[in-house]
């Protein structure tokens, strides 16, 4: 997907809870590309404009699994603390 579509998809999946602005999205995509977790290619969008399309690389899938595990542990711990509050 290109950057704008990624932002829209995140907003859609989160049912409008998460809204990623360009000032956050593009620096994050550049950092992920620099880490080698995604790759980018230029192509023409469905609107006929040049756009940079991003794709998750195998190393990115591995890192995603690691980060998802960390998130699961953290959110579980926060949930436990909130139940005691």
ABEGO torsion letter per residue (X at the ends): XBAAAAAAAAAAAAGGABBBBAAAAAAAAAAAAAAGABBBBBBBBAAGBBBBBBBBBAAAAAAAAAAAAAAAAAAAAAAAAAAAX
